[in-house]
């Protein structure tokens, strides 16, 4: 009887181990961009993704456009202040981190 209980416990332990998901490191989200925030419209801004432990990305550029590229660029057509947001996800999508930076686009020179 004890032997059957031992086998049953071992079977349950093995079964429980197979249902666990991959424990991934928590990502950090970060980015920088070209131009020292001295842009004049229209302007194509190049973003450098500095996130770590991330597999996929979701960018929002603050003008109702977005991207899922790792290293996107974006054309800002009008002058204004744009909150650019980046969300970085692990491979299984269960963990994520986000960050935001303000991009200032000035009117064209001479206006």
N, C-alpha and C positions, 0 to 999 in steps of 0.2 A: 504494500500500500504506500509506504514512504517513497519507494522508487517511482511509482506512477505520479505522485505529487511533485517530485523533483523534475521529472520529464515535462510535466505540464507547466511548471514554473519556467523552465528553460525555453520551452516553446513560446510562451507568452512574452518573455523577454526578447527573443529574436523577432517576434512579430511586431512588438512595439518599436524596436529599433528601425525597422523598415519603413515605418510611417512618419518618421521625423523628416523635416525639411532641412535642406542644406543651410548651415549656420554661416552666413556671410558677414564679413566686416561691414560696419555701418559706413556709408559713404559720406564724404564731405563735398559740398558744392562750392565752386569758386570760378571766377572768370575775370579777365581783364580785356581791355579793348584798345585799339590803336587811336592815336590822335590827341592824347592828353586832354580830352573833352573840350577841344577847341574846333568844333565842327560848324560848317555853314551849309545850309540846305541848297540843293539836294546833296546828300552825302551817303556814301557807302561805308559803313562801319564794320571792321573785321574784329570778331570776338575770338579770344583765346581761352579755351576751356581748361581750367586748372583743377578740376574736380579729381578726387581720388576715390578708389574702391567703387567706381560707378561703371555701369554697363550700358545704360541708355539715358537719354536726355530729353527734356522738354523745355524749350525756350519760349518766352512771351516777350515781344518787343515794345509793348505799350501803345501800339497803334493798330490793335486788332489783328496783328499777324503773328505767326509762330513758326517754329522749326523744331525738328527732332534730330538735326545733324549734331555731331560732336563739336565741330568747329565752324559755326555758320558766319556768314556776313549778312548785313541787312541794309537796304536802301531806305533811309529816312527822307521823305520827300518834302515835308513841311517843317518849319522851325517850331520848336517846343521843347518841353522837358518830358522825357520818356523813361518810365520805370521798366527797366529790362530785368526780367526774372528768369532764373535757371533752376530747374528741379532735376537732380541727379538720382537715378534709381540703381539698385543692385540688380543682378542678373535675374533673380526670381521676382523682382518688383515689390517685395514685401517691405523693404527698407528704402528710405529716400531722405534727401536733404535738399534744402533750397537756399538761395541767396538772391539779393536784388541790388542793383546799382542804377543810379540816375545817369542818363545820357542827355546832355544839353546840346540841342541843335539850334544855332543862331540863324537869323535871316541871311540871305545872300549878301556879300559885301556891297556897299553902295546903296542899300535900301534903308 
